[in-house]
């Protein structure tokens, strides 16, 4: 848990019973030994990574149209953005970033017209194990001014 913002991170597929940092290198321990943690792959397999927000209504109980997403980020590969509307996990919108940059840059992802709902959830996934840093993610919504019943 990040104590500064109470964000929780989950690491799956780790068979370690403990992790330690020694002389600037991280190590994981199992019943069979101690192993250094590092590299761009997990035993030759790309490392999947994702960030997912909770459902957001932006402090507004009205229906909203989603217009654009602005991402300020750095990445050595492309990312996929997934938008969920009103907690519907079967109908999703996916867009892919086109910018690859080793410096922080901003990219606008235009969403399809007609995307409307009260609650929005945003997920970012890396492609082919791309490393990425996210500075900010902004979803531009426009209120319809009709309350949900």
VMD Tcl script that builds the backbone (N, CA, C; Angstrom):
set m [mol new atoms 447]
animate dup $m
set s [atomselect $m all]
$s set {name element resname resid chain x y z} {
  {N N UNK 1 A 0.852 -1.181 0.000}
  {CA C UNK 1 A 0.000 0.000 0.000}
  {C C UNK 1 A 0.889 1.234 0.000}
  {N N UNK 2 A 0.552 2.181 -0.887}
  {CA C UNK 2 A 1.251 3.456 -0.920}
  {C C UNK 2 A 0.649 4.341 0.171}
  {N N UNK 3 A 1.411 4.679 1.179}
  {CA C UNK 3 A 0.887 5.441 2.310}
  {C C UNK 3 A 0.549 6.875 1.947}
  {N N UNK 4 A 1.172 7.414 0.885}
  {CA C UNK 4 A 0.907 8.794 0.487}
  {C C UNK 4 A -0.497 8.961 -0.094}
  {N N UNK 5 A -0.985 7.959 -0.858}
  {CA C UNK 5 A -2.290 8.107 -1.491}
  {C C UNK 5 A -3.229 6.919 -1.249}
  {N N UNK 6 A -2.840 5.984 -0.397}
  {CA C UNK 6 A -3.615 4.804 -0.033}
  {C C UNK 6 A -3.911 3.890 -1.229}
  {N N UNK 7 A -3.099 3.959 -2.286}
  {CA C UNK 7 A -3.280 3.066 -3.438}
  {C C UNK 7 A -2.706 1.692 -3.099}
  {N N UNK 8 A -3.383 0.665 -3.570}
  {CA C UNK 8 A -2.966 -0.704 -3.286}
  {C C UNK 8 A -2.430 -1.340 -4.560}
  {N N UNK 9 A -1.302 -2.005 -4.456}
  {CA C UNK 9 A -0.720 -2.738 -5.577}
  {C C UNK 9 A -0.776 -4.223 -5.281}
  {N N UNK 10 A -1.066 -5.001 -6.305}
  {CA C UNK 10 A -1.125 -6.448 -6.159}
  {C C UNK 10 A -0.135 -7.075 -7.120}
  {N N UNK 11 A 0.707 -7.929 -6.622}
  {CA C UNK 11 A 1.666 -8.650 -7.450}
  {C C UNK 11 A 1.262 -10.116 -7.428}
  {N N UNK 12 A 0.868 -10.629 -8.577}
  {CA C UNK 12 A 0.470 -12.023 -8.650}
  {C C UNK 12 A 1.575 -12.827 -9.328}
  {N N UNK 13 A 1.512 -14.117 -9.184}
  {CA C UNK 13 A 2.491 -15.024 -9.776}
  {C C UNK 13 A 3.863 -14.935 -9.106}
  {N N UNK 14 A 3.907 -14.425 -7.898}
  {CA C UNK 14 A 5.161 -14.406 -7.132}
  {C C UNK 14 A 5.118 -15.584 -6.168}
  {N N UNK 15 A 6.091 -16.447 -6.253}
  {CA C UNK 15 A 6.147 -17.578 -5.335}
  {C C UNK 15 A 7.032 -17.298 -4.135}
  {N N UNK 16 A 7.359 -16.037 -3.925}
  {CA C UNK 16 A 8.261 -15.683 -2.837}
  {C C UNK 16 A 7.511 -15.572 -1.516}
  {N N UNK 17 A 8.205 -15.967 -0.447}
  {CA C UNK 17 A 7.615 -15.804 0.877}
  {C C UNK 17 A 8.120 -14.535 1.555}
  {N N UNK 18 A 9.146 -13.907 0.961}
  {CA C UNK 18 A 9.634 -12.628 1.469}
  {C C UNK 18 A 10.479 -11.943 0.403}
  {N N UNK 19 A 10.577 -10.625 0.515}
  {CA C UNK 19 A 11.369 -9.811 -0.411}
  {C C UNK 19 A 12.201 -8.851 0.429}
  {N N UNK 20 A 13.457 -8.649 0.007}
  {CA C UNK 20 A 14.349 -7.754 0.738}
  {C C UNK 20 A 15.225 -6.977 -0.240}
  {N N UNK 21 A 15.681 -5.812 0.196}
  {CA C UNK 21 A 16.618 -5.006 -0.580}
  {C C UNK 21 A 17.967 -5.059 0.133}
  {N N UNK 22 A 19.005 -5.448 -0.599}
  {CA C UNK 22 A 20.350 -5.520 -0.032}
  {C C UNK 22 A 21.319 -4.877 -1.014}
  {N N UNK 23 A 22.033 -3.860 -0.559}
  {CA C UNK 23 A 22.990 -3.120 -1.397}
  {C C UNK 23 A 22.369 -2.631 -2.700}
  {N N UNK 24 A 21.127 -2.158 -2.646}
  {CA C UNK 24 A 20.454 -1.604 -3.818}
  {C C UNK 24 A 19.857 -2.629 -4.758}
  {N N UNK 25 A 19.942 -3.912 -4.451}
  {CA C UNK 25 A 19.364 -4.965 -5.277}
  {C C UNK 25 A 18.261 -5.659 -4.496}
  {N N UNK 26 A 17.137 -5.916 -5.169}
  {CA C UNK 26 A 16.026 -6.605 -4.523}
  {C C UNK 26 A 16.157 -8.103 -4.729}
  {N N UNK 27 A 15.816 -8.852 -3.691}
  {CA C UNK 27 A 15.887 -10.311 -3.709}
  {C C UNK 27 A 14.567 -10.882 -3.218}
  {N N UNK 28 A 14.180 -12.020 -3.792}
  {CA C UNK 28 A 13.007 -12.749 -3.339}
  {C C UNK 28 A 13.453 -14.093 -2.796}
  {N N UNK 29 A 12.840 -14.523 -1.701}
  {CA C UNK 29 A 13.220 -15.796 -1.077}
  {C C UNK 29 A 12.074 -16.794 -1.188}
  {N N UNK 30 A 12.446 -18.042 -1.494}
  {CA C UNK 30 A 11.498 -19.154 -1.509}
  {C C UNK 30 A 12.085 -20.272 -0.653}
  {N N UNK 31 A 11.403 -21.383 -0.573}
  {CA C UNK 31 A 11.919 -22.528 0.167}
  {C C UNK 31 A 13.162 -23.115 -0.501}
  {N N UNK 32 A 13.348 -22.815 -1.793}
  {CA C UNK 32 A 14.479 -23.399 -2.531}
  {C C UNK 32 A 15.680 -22.477 -2.656}
  {N N UNK 33 A 15.561 -21.226 -2.224}
  {CA C UNK 33 A 16.709 -20.323 -2.306}
  {C C UNK 33 A 16.328 -18.862 -2.385}
  {N N UNK 34 A 17.371 -18.029 -2.617}
  {CA C UNK 34 A 17.208 -16.577 -2.725}
  {C C UNK 34 A 17.557 -16.186 -4.155}
  {N N UNK 35 A 16.691 -15.349 -4.778}
  {CA C UNK 35 A 16.856 -15.013 -6.183}
  {C C UNK 35 A 16.825 -13.498 -6.383}
  {N N UNK 36 A 17.731 -12.954 -7.202}
  {CA C UNK 36 A 17.689 -11.509 -7.484}
  {C C UNK 36 A 16.481 -11.188 -8.369}
  {N N UNK 37 A 15.851 -10.048 -8.101}
  {CA C UNK 37 A 14.707 -9.599 -8.892}
  {C C UNK 37 A 15.178 -8.518 -9.848}
  {N N UNK 38 A 14.934 -8.711 -11.120}
  {CA C UNK 38 A 15.331 -7.715 -12.109}
  {C C UNK 38 A 15.123 -8.248 -13.505}
  {N N UNK 39 A 15.321 -7.376 -14.474}
  {CA C UNK 39 A 15.175 -7.768 -15.864}
  {C C UNK 39 A 13.866 -7.300 -16.459}
  {N N UNK 40 A 13.753 -7.450 -17.764}
  {CA C UNK 40 A 12.577 -6.991 -18.485}
  {C C UNK 40 A 11.542 -8.080 -18.730}
  {N N UNK 41 A 11.882 -9.331 -18.423}
  {CA C UNK 41 A 10.932 -10.430 -18.623}
  {C C UNK 41 A 10.893 -11.299 -17.370}
  {N N UNK 42 A 9.882 -12.127 -17.298}
  {CA C UNK 42 A 9.757 -13.108 -16.231}
  {C C UNK 42 A 10.025 -14.470 -16.855}
  {N N UNK 43 A 11.273 -14.895 -16.748}
  {CA C UNK 43 A 11.686 -16.175 -17.322}
  {C C UNK 43 A 11.358 -16.252 -18.814}
  {N N UNK 44 A 11.615 -15.121 -19.532}
  {CA C UNK 44 A 11.397 -15.063 -20.972}
  {C C UNK 44 A 10.018 -14.624 -21.405}
  {N N UNK 45 A 9.110 -14.406 -20.458}
  {CA C UNK 45 A 7.742 -13.988 -20.768}
  {C C UNK 45 A 7.579 -12.506 -20.435}
  {N N UNK 46 A 6.913 -11.750 -21.334}
  {CA C UNK 46 A 6.642 -10.343 -21.054}
  {C C UNK 46 A 5.883 -10.195 -19.743}
  {N N UNK 47 A 6.161 -9.113 -19.033}
  {CA C UNK 47 A 5.503 -8.841 -17.757}
  {C C UNK 47 A 4.299 -7.950 -18.016}
  {N N UNK 48 A 3.098 -8.489 -17.779}
  {CA C UNK 48 A 1.869 -7.721 -17.952}
  {C C UNK 48 A 1.683 -6.783 -16.773}
  {N N UNK 49 A 1.233 -5.570 -17.080}
  {CA C UNK 49 A 1.002 -4.590 -16.037}
  {C C UNK 49 A -0.260 -3.807 -16.367}
  {N N UNK 50 A -1.015 -3.444 -15.344}
  {CA C UNK 50 A -2.218 -2.654 -15.582}
  {C C UNK 50 A -2.510 -1.766 -14.382}
  {N N UNK 51 A -3.234 -0.699 -14.674}
  {CA C UNK 51 A -3.723 0.227 -13.659}
  {C C UNK 51 A -5.216 0.370 -13.907}
  {N N UNK 52 A -6.030 0.233 -12.854}
  {CA C UNK 52 A -7.476 0.366 -13.019}
  {C C UNK 52 A -8.037 1.233 -11.906}
  {N N UNK 53 A -8.822 2.240 -12.292}
  {CA C UNK 53 A -9.446 3.110 -11.305}
  {C C UNK 53 A -10.707 2.449 -10.777}
  {N N UNK 54 A -11.250 2.995 -9.734}
  {CA C UNK 54 A -12.574 2.587 -9.283}
  {C C UNK 54 A -13.626 3.286 -10.128}
  {N N UNK 55 A -14.884 2.963 -9.909}
  {CA C UNK 55 A -15.968 3.642 -10.623}
  {C C UNK 55 A -16.028 5.091 -10.177}
  {N N UNK 56 A -16.065 6.003 -11.137}
  {CA C UNK 56 A -16.062 7.434 -10.828}
  {C C UNK 56 A -17.310 8.090 -11.407}
  {N N UNK 57 A -17.963 8.951 -10.603}
  {CA C UNK 57 A -19.070 9.743 -11.135}
  {C C UNK 57 A -18.731 11.227 -11.137}
  {N N UNK 58 A -17.508 11.571 -10.790}
  {CA C UNK 58 A -16.979 12.933 -10.845}
  {C C UNK 58 A -17.771 13.884 -9.955}
  {N N UNK 59 A -18.371 13.357 -8.894}
  {CA C UNK 59 A -19.130 14.190 -7.961}
  {C C UNK 59 A -20.418 14.739 -8.554}
  {N N UNK 60 A -20.927 14.085 -9.592}
  {CA C UNK 60 A -22.095 14.571 -10.320}
  {C C UNK 60 A -23.024 13.375 -10.569}
  {N N UNK 61 A -24.275 13.470 -10.120}
  {CA C UNK 61 A -25.195 12.338 -10.233}
  {C C UNK 61 A -25.901 12.279 -11.580}
  {N N UNK 62 A -25.557 13.148 -12.520}
  {CA C UNK 62 A -26.211 13.155 -13.824}
  {C C UNK 62 A -25.528 12.186 -14.783}
  {N N UNK 63 A -26.212 11.900 -15.891}
  {CA C UNK 63 A -25.630 11.126 -16.984}
  {C C UNK 63 A -24.590 12.021 -17.663}
  {N N UNK 64 A -23.487 11.417 -18.067}
  {CA C UNK 64 A -22.413 12.182 -18.701}
  {C C UNK 64 A -21.971 11.497 -19.989}
  {N N UNK 65 A -21.622 12.315 -20.986}
  {CA C UNK 65 A -20.991 11.816 -22.200}
  {C C UNK 65 A -19.481 11.877 -22.004}
  {N N UNK 66 A -18.783 10.813 -22.338}
  {CA C UNK 66 A -17.318 10.828 -22.301}
  {C C UNK 66 A -16.823 11.296 -23.658}
  {N N UNK 67 A -15.906 12.258 -23.674}
  {CA C UNK 67 A -15.421 12.842 -24.922}
  {C C UNK 67 A -14.002 12.380 -25.276}
  {N N UNK 68 A -13.064 12.692 -24.390}
  {CA C UNK 68 A -11.650 12.429 -24.661}
  {C C UNK 68 A -10.961 11.966 -23.388}
  {N N UNK 69 A -9.828 11.303 -23.584}
  {CA C UNK 69 A -8.949 10.964 -22.476}
  {C C UNK 69 A -7.585 11.581 -22.789}
  {N N UNK 70 A -7.032 12.279 -21.818}
  {CA C UNK 70 A -5.694 12.855 -21.950}
  {C C UNK 70 A -4.786 12.103 -20.982}
  {N N UNK 71 A -3.708 11.541 -21.501}
  {CA C UNK 71 A -2.751 10.802 -20.678}
  {C C UNK 71 A -1.401 11.494 -20.758}
  {N N UNK 72 A -0.833 11.807 -19.610}
  {CA C UNK 72 A 0.531 12.327 -19.542}
  {C C UNK 72 A 1.382 11.180 -19.010}
  {N N UNK 73 A 2.326 10.711 -19.840}
  {CA C UNK 73 A 3.034 9.485 -19.516}
  {C C UNK 73 A 4.378 9.399 -20.222}
  {N N UNK 74 A 5.123 8.386 -19.856}
  {CA C UNK 74 A 6.377 7.994 -20.509}
  {C C UNK 74 A 6.295 6.488 -20.685}
  {N N UNK 75 A 6.664 5.983 -21.881}
  {CA C UNK 75 A 6.577 4.553 -22.117}
  {C C UNK 75 A 7.529 4.135 -23.222}
  {N N UNK 76 A 8.101 2.934 -23.086}
  {CA C UNK 76 A 8.966 2.418 -24.146}
  {C C UNK 76 A 8.185 1.501 -25.094}
  {N N UNK 77 A 6.859 1.549 -25.015}
  {CA C UNK 77 A 5.978 0.781 -25.901}
  {C C UNK 77 A 4.582 1.347 -25.811}
  {N N UNK 78 A 3.668 0.735 -26.532}
  {CA C UNK 78 A 2.293 1.222 -26.546}
  {C C UNK 78 A 1.500 0.706 -25.356}
  {N N UNK 79 A 0.450 1.466 -25.011}
  {CA C UNK 79 A -0.464 1.118 -23.933}
  {C C UNK 79 A -1.864 0.997 -24.511}
  {N N UNK 80 A -2.698 0.193 -23.874}
  {CA C UNK 80 A -4.098 0.080 -24.259}
  {C C UNK 80 A -4.948 0.685 -23.155}
  {N N UNK 81 A -5.850 1.574 -23.540}
  {CA C UNK 81 A -6.793 2.190 -22.626}
  {C C UNK 81 A -8.126 1.473 -22.773}
  {N N UNK 82 A -8.740 1.092 -21.647}
  {CA C UNK 82 A -10.045 0.435 -21.654}
  {C C UNK 82 A -10.980 1.276 -20.790}
  {N N UNK 83 A -12.163 1.600 -21.331}
  {CA C UNK 83 A -13.168 2.370 -20.601}
  {C C UNK 83 A -14.362 1.464 -20.332}
  {N N UNK 84 A -14.792 1.400 -19.078}
  {CA C UNK 84 A -15.995 0.675 -18.682}
  {C C UNK 84 A -17.040 1.716 -18.281}
  {N N UNK 85 A -18.271 1.570 -18.758}
  {CA C UNK 85 A -19.336 2.523 -18.455}
  {C C UNK 85 A -20.365 1.857 -17.546}
  {N N UNK 86 A -20.710 2.541 -16.458}
  {CA C UNK 86 A -21.717 2.064 -15.501}
  {C C UNK 86 A -21.453 0.641 -15.025}
  {N N UNK 87 A -20.193 0.336 -14.750}
  {CA C UNK 87 A -19.745 -0.955 -14.216}
  {C C UNK 87 A -20.080 -2.130 -15.124}
  {N N UNK 88 A -20.301 -1.867 -16.397}
  {CA C UNK 88 A -20.571 -2.921 -17.373}
  {C C UNK 88 A -19.234 -3.467 -17.857}
  {N N UNK 89 A -18.952 -4.719 -17.525}
  {CA C UNK 89 A -17.668 -5.305 -17.910}
  {C C UNK 89 A -17.758 -6.074 -19.224}
  {N N UNK 90 A -18.950 -6.108 -19.837}
  {CA C UNK 90 A -19.077 -6.831 -21.106}
  {C C UNK 90 A -18.945 -5.903 -22.305}
  {N N UNK 91 A -19.340 -4.638 -22.154}
  {CA C UNK 91 A -19.218 -3.665 -23.228}
  {C C UNK 91 A -18.113 -2.691 -22.856}
  {N N UNK 92 A -17.013 -2.745 -23.554}
  {CA C UNK 92 A -15.888 -1.877 -23.233}
  {C C UNK 92 A -15.422 -1.149 -24.488}
  {N N UNK 93 A -14.765 -0.033 -24.286}
  {CA C UNK 93 A -14.146 0.735 -25.358}
  {C C UNK 93 A -12.645 0.609 -25.178}
  {N N UNK 94 A -11.931 0.238 -26.243}
  {CA C UNK 94 A -10.478 0.121 -26.174}
  {C C UNK 94 A -9.836 1.054 -27.189}
  {N N UNK 95 A -8.818 1.781 -26.739}
  {CA C UNK 95 A -8.022 2.654 -27.601}
  {C C UNK 95 A -6.555 2.374 -27.285}
  {N N UNK 96 A -5.689 2.576 -28.260}
  {CA C UNK 96 A -4.263 2.326 -28.066}
  {C C UNK 96 A -3.483 3.617 -28.259}
  {N N UNK 97 A -2.492 3.844 -27.394}
  {CA C UNK 97 A -1.636 5.011 -27.560}
  {C C UNK 97 A -0.780 4.826 -28.805}
  {N N UNK 98 A -0.352 5.948 -29.372}
  {CA C UNK 98 A 0.492 5.892 -30.568}
  {C C UNK 98 A 1.876 6.459 -30.317}
  {N N UNK 99 A 2.053 7.131 -29.195}
  {CA C UNK 99 A 3.334 7.771 -28.887}
  {C C UNK 99 A 4.180 6.861 -28.014}
  {N N UNK 100 A 5.444 6.706 -28.367}
  {CA C UNK 100 A 6.432 6.015 -27.545}
  {C C UNK 100 A 7.522 7.045 -27.264}
  {N N UNK 101 A 7.794 7.301 -25.988}
  {CA C UNK 101 A 8.742 8.356 -25.643}
  {C C UNK 101 A 9.434 8.040 -24.330}
  {N N UNK 102 A 10.731 8.363 -24.250}
  {CA C UNK 102 A 11.449 8.176 -22.990}
  {C C UNK 102 A 11.409 9.441 -22.137}
  {N N UNK 103 A 10.649 10.457 -22.578}
  {CA C UNK 103 A 10.402 11.645 -21.773}
  {C C UNK 103 A 8.895 11.771 -21.570}
  {N N UNK 104 A 8.496 12.491 -20.533}
  {CA C UNK 104 A 7.068 12.676 -20.255}
  {C C UNK 104 A 6.427 13.443 -21.410}
  {N N UNK 105 A 5.316 12.919 -21.904}
  {CA C UNK 105 A 4.599 13.527 -23.027}
  {C C UNK 105 A 3.108 13.333 -22.809}
  {N N UNK 106 A 2.298 14.163 -23.440}
  {CA C UNK 106 A 0.852 14.059 -23.295}
  {C C UNK 106 A 0.245 13.593 -24.614}
  {N N UNK 107 A -0.727 12.679 -24.532}
  {CA C UNK 107 A -1.422 12.194 -25.718}
  {C C UNK 107 A -2.921 12.222 -25.474}
  {N N UNK 108 A -3.655 12.647 -26.489}
  {CA C UNK 108 A -5.121 12.673 -26.440}
  {C C UNK 108 A -5.647 11.439 -27.171}
  {N N UNK 109 A -6.537 10.717 -26.507}
  {CA C UNK 109 A -7.214 9.588 -27.124}
  {C C UNK 109 A -8.680 9.969 -27.276}
  {N N UNK 110 A -9.118 10.093 -28.508}
  {CA C UNK 110 A -10.496 10.482 -28.800}
  {C C UNK 110 A -11.401 9.263 -28.650}
  {N N UNK 111 A -12.459 9.416 -27.875}
  {CA C UNK 111 A -13.396 8.327 -27.634}
  {C C UNK 111 A -14.526 8.376 -28.658}
  {N N UNK 112 A -15.153 7.236 -28.949}
  {CA C UNK 112 A -16.266 7.239 -29.902}
  {C C UNK 112 A -17.444 8.045 -29.363}
  {N N UNK 113 A -18.170 8.666 -30.267}
  {CA C UNK 113 A -19.334 9.464 -29.867}
  {C C UNK 113 A -20.433 8.547 -29.319}
  {N N UNK 114 A -21.233 9.106 -28.415}
  {CA C UNK 114 A -22.362 8.358 -27.879}
  {C C UNK 114 A -22.052 7.565 -26.620}
  {N N UNK 115 A -20.827 7.643 -26.123}
  {CA C UNK 115 A -20.454 6.922 -24.908}
  {C C UNK 115 A -21.037 7.691 -23.723}
  {N N UNK 116 A -22.066 7.128 -23.079}
  {CA C UNK 116 A -22.725 7.858 -21.996}
  {C C UNK 116 A -23.074 6.957 -20.834}
  {N N UNK 117 A -23.038 7.535 -19.655}
  {CA C UNK 117 A -23.376 6.825 -18.437}
  {C C UNK 117 A -23.087 7.710 -17.241}
  {N N UNK 118 A -23.404 7.233 -16.094}
  {CA C UNK 118 A -23.112 7.988 -14.866}
  {C C UNK 118 A -21.721 7.664 -14.344}
  {N N UNK 119 A -21.351 6.374 -14.334}
  {CA C UNK 119 A -20.082 5.944 -13.757}
  {C C UNK 119 A -19.112 5.509 -14.854}
  {N N UNK 120 A -17.848 5.869 -14.686}
  {CA C UNK 120 A -16.797 5.475 -15.624}
  {C C UNK 120 A -15.637 4.858 -14.849}
  {N N UNK 121 A -15.090 3.796 -15.409}
  {CA C UNK 121 A -13.884 3.161 -14.881}
  {C C UNK 121 A -12.869 3.128 -16.007}
  {N N UNK 122 A -11.614 3.463 -15.680}
  {CA C UNK 122 A -10.548 3.528 -16.682}
  {C C UNK 122 A -9.466 2.521 -16.311}
  {N N UNK 123 A -8.997 1.787 -17.317}
  {CA C UNK 123 A -7.913 0.818 -17.118}
  {C C UNK 123 A -6.851 1.055 -18.186}
  {N N UNK 124 A -5.585 1.021 -17.776}
  {CA C UNK 124 A -4.449 1.112 -18.701}
  {C C UNK 124 A -3.669 -0.184 -18.622}
  {N N UNK 125 A -3.338 -0.769 -19.777}
  {CA C UNK 125 A -2.567 -2.012 -19.845}
  {C C UNK 125 A -1.357 -1.803 -20.744}
  {N N UNK 126 A -0.233 -2.405 -20.356}
  {CA C UNK 126 A 0.927 -2.342 -21.237}
  {C C UNK 126 A 0.818 -3.406 -22.321}
  {N N UNK 127 A 1.501 -3.190 -23.420}
  {CA C UNK 127 A 1.566 -4.161 -24.511}
  {C C UNK 127 A 2.997 -4.663 -24.617}
  {N N UNK 128 A 3.163 -5.953 -24.791}
  {CA C UNK 128 A 4.485 -6.580 -24.974}
  {C C UNK 128 A 5.463 -6.224 -23.862}
  {N N UNK 129 A 4.960 -6.118 -22.643}
  {CA C UNK 129 A 5.826 -5.867 -21.497}
  {C C UNK 129 A 6.402 -4.469 -21.421}
  {N N UNK 130 A 5.790 -3.498 -22.076}
  {CA C UNK 130 A 6.315 -2.128 -22.089}
  {C C UNK 130 A 6.390 -1.553 -20.679}
  {N N UNK 131 A 7.504 -0.880 -20.383}
  {CA C UNK 131 A 7.633 -0.132 -19.134}
  {C C UNK 131 A 6.920 1.199 -19.312}
  {N N UNK 132 A 6.221 1.659 -18.268}
  {CA C UNK 132 A 5.551 2.955 -18.378}
  {C C UNK 132 A 5.448 3.638 -17.025}
  {N N UNK 133 A 5.405 4.958 -17.079}
  {CA C UNK 133 A 5.164 5.815 -15.924}
  {C C UNK 133 A 3.982 6.704 -16.279}
  {N N UNK 134 A 3.020 6.821 -15.378}
  {CA C UNK 134 A 1.849 7.662 -15.605}
  {C C UNK 134 A 1.953 8.880 -14.692}
  {N N UNK 135 A 1.914 10.066 -15.282}
  {CA C UNK 135 A 1.890 11.297 -14.500}
  {C C UNK 135 A 0.453 11.697 -14.205}
  {N N UNK 136 A -0.400 11.681 -15.239}
  {CA C UNK 136 A -1.805 12.014 -15.022}
  {C C UNK 136 A -2.662 11.370 -16.098}
  {N N UNK 137 A -3.926 11.186 -15.754}
  {CA C UNK 137 A -4.909 10.633 -16.668}
  {C C UNK 137 A -6.194 11.416 -16.439}
  {N N UNK 138 A -6.671 12.092 -17.472}
  {CA C UNK 138 A -7.867 12.922 -17.348}
  {C C UNK 138 A -8.927 12.461 -18.337}
  {N N UNK 139 A -10.127 12.223 -17.837}
  {CA C UNK 139 A -11.258 11.847 -18.662}
  {C C UNK 139 A -12.167 13.058 -18.767}
  {N N UNK 140 A -12.349 13.561 -19.996}
  {CA C UNK 140 A -13.202 14.716 -20.222}
  {C C UNK 140 A -14.635 14.237 -20.402}
  {N N UNK 141 A -15.532 14.660 -19.503}
  {CA C UNK 141 A -16.940 14.278 -19.578}
  {C C UNK 141 A -17.795 15.530 -19.656}
  {N N UNK 142 A -18.967 15.378 -20.258}
  {CA C UNK 142 A -19.903 16.488 -20.405}
  {C C UNK 142 A -21.248 16.054 -19.839}
  {N N UNK 143 A -21.738 16.782 -18.861}
  {CA C UNK 143 A -22.979 16.416 -18.185}
  {C C UNK 143 A -24.185 16.655 -19.083}
  {N N UNK 144 A -25.149 15.725 -19.034}
  {CA C UNK 144 A -26.378 15.850 -19.804}
  {C C UNK 144 A -27.437 16.594 -18.985}
  {N N UNK 145 A -27.208 16.760 -17.706}
  {CA C UNK 145 A -28.097 17.448 -16.769}
  {C C UNK 145 A -29.405 16.730 -16.531}
  {N N UNK 146 A -29.358 15.413 -16.599}
  {CA C UNK 146 A -30.518 14.622 -16.248}
  {C C UNK 146 A -30.090 13.645 -15.174}
  {N N UNK 147 A -30.754 13.679 -14.048}
  {CA C UNK 147 A -30.372 12.815 -12.939}
  {C C UNK 147 A -30.780 11.376 -13.190}
  {N N UNK 148 A -29.997 10.468 -12.611}
  {CA C UNK 148 A -30.302 9.046 -12.688}
  {C C UNK 148 A -31.391 8.740 -11.673}
  {N N UNK 149 A -32.329 7.922 -12.054}
  {CA C UNK 149 A -33.428 7.559 -11.119}
  {C C UNK 149 A -33.037 6.384 -10.288}
}
mol reanalyze $m
mol bondsrecalc $m
mol representation Tube
mol addrep $m
